[in-house]
Amino acid sequence: QVQLVESGGGLVQPGGSLRLSCAASGSIFSIRSMGWYRQAPGKQRELVASIGSGGNTDYADSVKGRFTISRDNAKNTVYLQMNSLKPEDTAIYYCKLQSAWRKDYWGQGTQVTVSS
């Protein structure tokens, strides 16, 4: 079994920054990718950013140039640096790990609220 623990969410003013962390533990043998998704009230969950085992990254158009995903393989931890935050970034942010066997594991989510 794999456990994902997210941290770093909170309340921030527009234009501010936050850094999310997601630490994976448990029966981790091989990770295909890790990433961040978000879900705002009344909306579907959407991809924010992902990073593959080789370091390749993918971002939603809405966050390109503002968010940066990174990964510490030794710690099985993925980070999301979020800059220039906007009210529309308000959502619950979920961490996802995909194993080499393409099984998905999800964290419980962390709330990010951007408001003045």
The 8 nearest C-alpha neighbors of each residue, nearest first, counted from 0:
[[1, 26, 25, 2, 27, 24, 104, 3],
 [0, 2, 25, 26, 24, 27, 3, 23],
 [3, 1, 24, 23, 25, 4, 0, 106],
 [2, 4, 23, 106, 22, 21, 5, 24],
 [3, 5, 22, 21, 106, 2, 23, 6],
 [6, 4, 21, 20, 109, 3, 108, 106],
 [7, 5, 20, 19, 8, 21, 109, 4],
 [6, 8, 19, 18, 20, 9, 17, 5],
 [9, 7, 111, 110, 109, 6, 19, 17],
 [10, 8, 111, 112, 110, 11, 7, 17],
 [9, 11, 112, 113, 111, 12, 114, 8],
 [12, 10, 113, 15, 114, 112, 9, 13],
 [11, 13, 115, 114, 113, 15, 14, 10],
 [14, 12, 85, 84, 15, 113, 114, 86],
 [15, 13, 83, 84, 12, 85, 16, 82],
 [14, 16, 13, 83, 12, 84, 11, 82],
 [17, 15, 82, 81, 84, 83, 14, 18],
 [16, 18, 81, 80, 19, 82, 7, 8],
 [19, 17, 80, 79, 7, 81, 20, 78],
 [18, 20, 7, 79, 78, 6, 8, 80],
 [21, 19, 78, 6, 5, 77, 7, 79],
 [22, 20, 5, 77, 4, 76, 3, 94],
 [21, 23, 76, 4, 3, 75, 20, 5],
 [24, 22, 3, 75, 2, 76, 21, 4],
 [25, 23, 2, 1, 3, 22, 27, 26],
 [24, 26, 1, 27, 0, 2, 23, 3],
 [27, 25, 0, 1, 28, 24, 2, 29],
 [28, 26, 25, 29, 1, 24, 30, 98],
 [29, 27, 26, 30, 98, 99, 25, 100],
 [28, 30, 99, 98, 27, 31, 100, 97],
 [29, 31, 98, 99, 32, 97, 52, 28],
 [30, 32, 99, 98, 97, 52, 51, 29],
 [33, 31, 51, 97, 30, 50, 52, 96],
 [34, 32, 96, 50, 95, 49, 97, 51],
 [33, 35, 49, 95, 48, 94, 50, 96],
 [34, 36, 94, 48, 47, 93, 95, 49],
 [35, 37, 46, 47, 93, 45, 92, 94],
 [38, 36, 92, 91, 44, 45, 93, 90],
 [37, 39, 44, 90, 91, 43, 42, 45],
 [38, 40, 90, 42, 41, 91, 89, 37],
 [41, 39, 42, 38, 90, 43, 91, 89],
 [40, 42, 39, 43, 38, 44, 90, 91],
 [43, 41, 39, 40, 38, 44, 45, 37],
 [44, 42, 38, 45, 41, 39, 40, 37],
 [43, 45, 38, 37, 36, 42, 46, 39],
 [46, 44, 36, 37, 43, 47, 38, 59],
 [45, 47, 36, 48, 35, 59, 37, 44],
 [46, 48, 36, 59, 35, 58, 45, 37],
 [49, 47, 58, 35, 57, 34, 46, 59],
 [48, 50, 34, 57, 56, 33, 35, 58],
 [51, 49, 56, 55, 33, 32, 54, 34],
 [52, 50, 32, 54, 55, 53, 31, 56],
 [51, 53, 54, 31, 32, 30, 50, 55],
 [54, 52, 51, 55, 50, 32, 31, 56],
 [53, 55, 51, 52, 50, 56, 70, 69],
 [56, 54, 51, 50, 53, 57, 52, 49],
 [57, 55, 50, 49, 54, 51, 58, 48],
 [56, 58, 49, 48, 50, 55, 59, 47],
 [59, 57, 48, 47, 63, 60, 62, 49],
 [58, 60, 47, 61, 62, 48, 46, 63],
 [61, 59, 63, 62, 58, 47, 64, 57],
 [60, 62, 59, 63, 58, 47, 65, 64],
 [63, 61, 65, 60, 66, 59, 64, 58],
 [64, 62, 60, 65, 61, 58, 66, 59],
 [63, 65, 66, 62, 67, 82, 61, 60],
 [66, 64, 82, 62, 63, 83, 81, 67],
 [67, 65, 81, 80, 62, 82, 64, 63],
 [66, 68, 80, 79, 69, 81, 65, 64],
 [69, 67, 79, 78, 80, 48, 66, 49],
 [70, 68, 78, 77, 79, 67, 71, 50],
 [69, 71, 77, 76, 72, 78, 68, 50],
 [70, 72, 76, 74, 73, 75, 77, 69],
 [73, 71, 75, 74, 70, 76, 77, 52],
 [72, 74, 71, 75, 76, 70, 77, 23],
 [73, 75, 76, 72, 71, 22, 23, 70],
 [76, 74, 72, 23, 73, 71, 22, 77],
 [77, 75, 22, 74, 71, 21, 70, 23],
 [76, 78, 70, 21, 69, 20, 71, 22],
 [79, 77, 20, 69, 19, 68, 70, 21],
 [80, 78, 68, 19, 18, 67, 81, 20],
 [79, 81, 18, 67, 66, 17, 68, 78],
 [80, 82, 66, 17, 16, 18, 79, 65],
 [83, 81, 16, 65, 84, 66, 15, 80],
 [84, 82, 14, 15, 65, 16, 85, 81],
 [83, 85, 14, 82, 13, 15, 16, 88],
 [84, 86, 13, 87, 88, 113, 14, 83],
 [87, 85, 113, 88, 89, 114, 13, 84],
 [86, 88, 89, 85, 113, 90, 84, 39],
 [89, 87, 86, 85, 90, 84, 113, 112],
 [90, 88, 112, 87, 111, 113, 86, 39],
 [91, 89, 39, 38, 111, 37, 92, 110],
 [90, 92, 110, 38, 109, 37, 108, 111],
 [91, 93, 37, 109, 108, 36, 90, 110],
 [94, 92, 108, 36, 35, 106, 37, 95],
 [93, 95, 35, 106, 34, 105, 21, 36],
 [96, 94, 105, 34, 104, 33, 35, 106],
 [95, 97, 33, 104, 103, 32, 98, 34],
 [98, 96, 103, 32, 102, 31, 101, 30],
 [99, 97, 30, 31, 101, 100, 102, 29],
 [98, 100, 31, 30, 101, 29, 97, 102],
 [99, 101, 98, 102, 97, 31, 29, 30],
 [102, 100, 98, 99, 97, 103, 31, 30],
 [101, 103, 98, 97, 100, 104, 99, 96],
 [104, 102, 97, 96, 101, 98, 105, 95],
 [103, 105, 96, 95, 97, 102, 1, 106],
 [106, 104, 95, 94, 96, 3, 107, 103],
 [105, 107, 3, 94, 108, 93, 4, 95],
 [106, 108, 93, 105, 109, 4, 5, 3],
 [109, 107, 93, 92, 106, 91, 5, 110],
 [108, 110, 92, 91, 8, 5, 111, 6],
 [109, 111, 91, 8, 90, 9, 92, 112],
 [110, 112, 8, 9, 89, 90, 91, 10],
 [111, 113, 89, 10, 9, 114, 11, 110],
 [114, 112, 86, 11, 12, 89, 13, 10],
 [113, 115, 12, 86, 13, 112, 11, 10],
 [114, 12, 13, 113, 11, 86, 10, 112]]
